[in-house]
Amino acid sequence: MNTLKKFGATNISSLIFQKKMSLKKGLFISSLILFSACGGNAKKDTTKGKVSGPVSIDVSVAVLTDYVNTIEGNGTVLANEFVELKPETNGRIVLLNIQEGKQVNEGALLVKLFDDDLQAQLRKLESQLSIAKKTESRLKTLLEANGLNQSEYDQALNQVNNLLADIDYTKAQIRKTEIRAPFSGTIGLRMVSKGAFVTQQNVLATLQQTGTLKVDFVLPENYNSQLQAGQDVKVIADNKREYNAKIIAIEPQVNTATRNLKVRAMITGNSSGLQPGAFVKISIDEGKNKKAILVPTNSIIPDTRNKKIVLIKNGKAIFTIVETGYRGENKIEITAGVEAGDTFAINGILFLKPDADVKIRNVKP
């Protein structure tokens, strides 16, 4: 019994000792955490009151510069005249005179549709007209001799006029069975064969006048004031060959979907090597010998509604709204907001705030 009591007392003492050690260990860890937290806050507090100095930046001075404003765009080559040959009426082809790739003269007969029924109708009307004219002539003689009243003669004359109108209508229907070249040009590929039945929706071939070529191109609407009829245009093909052209017309309405202007130019001189439908690039020299303030494009700060530039005045950063014009690869024209002699920041702009102190590091040209 005494042995058991002694054993139980020993175990109880051991448990109490372990709990005390665990409690001390927990308190020690908590103290370390609290010390670390206090130390971090103290470190932050030591840096909280620091004041940053002026921002070092590079600047440039605005000057008037000579430059050439080049307007560039994309265009498509067009034939001077182009038409898809379609029949005006349905019918079967009885004559096909479309020689692919050949030149044809204006008025040449290219396609003839079946018209025997119309020709028969025409002969019938012409026969009736012959009889009606003879009847009208006899009644006119009787009328002059007072042997006939006016109303009977008028009916005969009306019959003659009606037949003449019917003949004109039938001849017009016959002309619809003929497809003639509306202008001199080059015939394209033939889409039908002799004997085929065609409708008004069928394209039989194309006819193009390629002796003179045109170019249609689009430009943003803000170039409207810089374009005019007669202005020189440089057309650049894919093979880098250049052609001269002149603007002949500008679409008066801006495209509401793209906000672009459509411009048409006529190629002057030799246009060999160009084909209708080809893609070309357009270059227009708009501002020859023009003087303007040009600044690097990265010095402009785009805003929601405006564009700004950072001017440096009395060691302060002044954010100024500007208006821009010509935009090149690396330079942009300032049309308002900056005057010659003004100093503006060209880098470090992201670190600047309005009225911030600045330190000029370098003055670049």
Helices and strands as residue ranges (DSSP letters): H 2-48, E 55-61, E 64-67, E 70-85, E 91-96, E 103-104, E 109-113, H 116-144, H 150-175, E 178-180, E 185-187, E 197-198, E 205-220, G 221-226, E 232-236, E 242-250, E 260-268, E 279-285, E 290-296, G 297-299, E 301-302, E 307-313, E 316-327, E 331-336, E 343-345, G 349-351, E 358-364
